[in-house]
Amino acid sequence: MNADGSDREEFATGVRNTVGFTWHPETGEMWFTDNGRDNLGDDIPPCELNHAPEAGMHFGFPHIHGNDIPDPEFGEGASISDYTAPVQELGPHVAPLGLEFMRENGQVQPDRILIAEHGSWNRSEKIGYRVTMVSLDDEGRATSYEPFAEGWLQGEESWGRPVDLEYLPDGSLVVSDDAGSRIYRISRTD
């Protein structure tokens, strides 16, 4: 849409609750996180990292969650092949928010994405409360999903909830935390 709100266009559908989005540093294509539906249990559905290289894609909500989980209320008759699967299923209820392509030595790394996982509020055992990294191959497919920075969750008690990520001009990464009302700076020491 234009800055004045006119000429709005729909880019993607089937997105439940996306908060963070960014553009690939080489292709300019959109990447975004999506919070999975609540009230289906502790372990489903997964939250998602999605990639939208073009307009008109449908990411499944409310019919399909993750790669292949039909919604018990709205999934009857839905065909998985009609929807775009996530690049990476994230943990269930980790509440992914901000994301950034990783940087090293001032250079954006198009094969790694960092995600702020705000953390679960409705699981019997909490998960999330960390920053994770998804590694990508040359085709944009996920090859790994692993913790990058953690420690905000100690057992079932959390003392922080990562919200967003930004890089500073010196190459360090800052992580905002809305539970602790803090900003953390992560930098290399080598």
N, C-alpha and C positions, 0 to 999 in steps of 0.2 A: 504494500500500500504506500501511498504517498505520505509525506510527513504530516499533511493535514487530515489524514484518515480516509481520503478518497481513493477510488480505484483499488479496493481490496480484492485480492485474489486468493483462492484456496490453493495451498501448495501440497499438503499431504493430509490424509484422513486416517482414521483408525488409531489415533494416538490418544492414550488415556490421560496422562499427566506428565508432560514434558516440562522440565524446568531449565535444564542446561542444554545449550546447543553451541556449535562452533563450525567453522569451515575448514576443510582440508587445506593445508598450506600450499599444495601444488595444484590440485584440481579445482579448488573452490567449492567442492560439494559439501552439503550439509551433513553433519553428524549430531546426534542428540541422544539424551538419556530419556527413559520413560519409566515411571513408577507403576508397578503392577497393581492389579486390582486387589482389594482387601476382601476379607471374609470367605476365603476358600481354604483356609488352613495355614499351618505354620510353613509348609514347604512348597506351596504353589500359590499363585503363579510366580515365575521369576520376574524381576525387574529387567530392563533391557538397555542395551546400547544399539542404536539404529543408525543407518546410513541412508540418506535420501539423495541420490545423484540426479534426480529429475523430478519434476512436478507430476502430481497425479497418482502417487503411490499410496496404497492402503496398508497400514501396519497391523490390522487385525481386530483392534478393539471395537466393539465389545464382544465380538464373536470368538476370536482365537487369542490365546495368551502365549507368549514365548514362541517357541518353534511349532508346537503342535497340541496345545491344551485347549480343548473346546470349553467355552463358558457354559456352566450348567443351566443358566437362564436364557442366554442369547446365542448359544453355539449350535443348536440343532440345525442340521442341514448345511452348515458352513463347511466349505472345502478349503483345506489348508493351502492348496495351490492358488487360491484367489488372493492371497495376502503375502506381503513381504515379511519374511522372517527376520528377527534381529540378527545383527552381526555377532553379538554375544549375549547369551542369557546370563544375567548377573544373579546374585543371590536373591532369594525371595524376601521381599519387604526390606531390602537394604536402603531404599529411598535414595537413588542416585540423583544428584542435583547437578552442580557445575562440572564441566569437563574442559580439558585443554590438551592439545597435542603437546607432547613432551618437548623440552628444549635441552640441548647439551652444548656447552661452549658457545652459547648465543645462537645456535642453529636449531630451527624447528625440526623435530624428528617425525616425518609423516607415517612412521610405522609403529608409533606408541601413543596411546591416549591415557591420560590420567583422569580419574573420576572421583569426585567427592561423594562418599556414601554417608548420608546423614544418619542412617541407622533406623532399625525397626522400632515400632512402638506397640505392635500388636501380635508379637510372637511369644510363645511361652518361654523361649530362650532367645535373648537378643542377639542380633548380628548386625554387621555394618560398622558404623562409627569409625571410618577409616578412609584412606585414599587408596584406590586400587589402580592397577595398570593393565590395560588390554594391549597386547602386541598384535600386529597385523602383518600379513604377508603382502607381496607385491600386488595382489588382486583385491586387497582390502578385506580379506577373511581373517577372523580372529585365530591366533595360534596359541595364545595363553591369556589367562585372567588370574592375577595374583595381587597380594597386598603390596603397596608401595610404602605407605606410612600408616602405622597403627598404634594403638595404645590408649585411645580415648575410651575404650570399653575394657573394664577390668571385671571379669566374671559377668555378673548381671548388673553392675553399676557402671554408668557412663559419666565422665566428667567433661565431655565435649562432644560436639556434633558438627563435623565438617559440612560446609555449605557450598563454598565456591573456591576456585583456584585461579590465580593470576601470576604471571611472571613479572618480575621487576627488571629494570634495565641492566642490573648487575648479574642477571641470570638466575637469581634465587627465585624460589617458588613461595608464594604466600598462600596460606589456607585460612579462610575465615571460619569461625566457630560461633554459632548463635546460642549455644547452651552455656559456654564459658565466657561469652562476650570477649573473645580474644582473636587475634590474628597471629598465626604462627609463620615463621620464616624457615624454609628448608633450603640448605645450600650445600654444595660439595666442599669437602675439606682437603681434597688431594692436590 
